[in-house]
């Protein structure tokens, strides 16, 4: 979706943004469930925090720009993506380390 924004379009299609948000929220819900059900490693807990911050940024972009048909700020798109990628990578590393133990 960032590629759509950086290719010159003011925002991605609404259906794509909503699908992205729905799938991300579903995955985040499972991670929150795991946090309250199992003892997650510290790195996975940090990943959860980063993914929650990314989700808040995505909701902010959706409510304050996308639904008002305003162009998404490129710096906000990059920040949202960077935080989400960092959280996802931390989660992958935590999962990999847990399987190696």
N, C-alpha and C positions, 0 to 999 in steps of 0.2 A: 504494500500500500504506500510505503514511503516512495517507491519508484514512481507511482502514479502522481504523487504530489510534486516530486522533483522533475517530472517530465513536463510540467507546466499546468497541469490541471489544478484547480483550487483545492480539491478534496477528492478522495476516492468515492465510488458509488456508495450510496447509503446501505444497500443490501450487503456489500462486502464489509463495510465498517461494523454493521450489526452482527454479521456472522463471526467476524474476528472477536468482537466483544463477548458474544455468547460462548464461543469455544474457549476463550481465555478464562472467562468466569467459571466455566465448568471445571477446567483444570485447576484453577486456584481454589475452588471449593473442595476438591479432593485433597489438595495439599493442606488446607486448613483442617480438614477432618483428620488427616494423618498427624498433624501437630497436636491436636487434642486427644488423640487416641493412643499414639505411640510416642516413645521418646525419640525425637528427631535429633540428628547430630547438629552441632552448633552451626556448621556451614549451611545446612538445609534450613535452619531457622533464619539465618541471615538472608538466604535466597527468598524465603517467604516474605520477609520485610521488604526486600527490593521489588518483588513482584506485586506486593500490595501498593507500593508507591507508584509503580508503573501503571497499575490498574486505576489508581486515582488520577493520574495524568491523562490516561485514555478517556476516563469519564469526563474530566474537565474539557478536553478537546471536543468530545462529542456534544456536550451540553452548551458550551460557550462559543463554538465555532461551526461545527458541522450542521447542527440543527438550525442555526441562524443563517445558513448558507454563506458563511464567511470563509475566506481562504484559511487553511490551517497554517499557523506560523511554522516555518521550516525549523527553527531552533527548537520548538516544542516537539515536533515530530522526531527530530534527532535525539532529544533528551529522553523522550518516552521509549524509543527503540533501544537506546544505549542502556538504560536502567533495566529494561526487560531482558535484554540479551545477557547482561551481567548476572542477573538473578537466575536465569535459565542455566547459564554455564556453571554457576555455583551449585545449583541443584544437581546437575549432571556429575560434577566432581564429587559431591557428597554421596550420591548414589553409587558411583564407581568405588569410592573408598569403603563404603559400607559392604559392598559385595566382596571386596578383597580381604576383609577381616575374618 
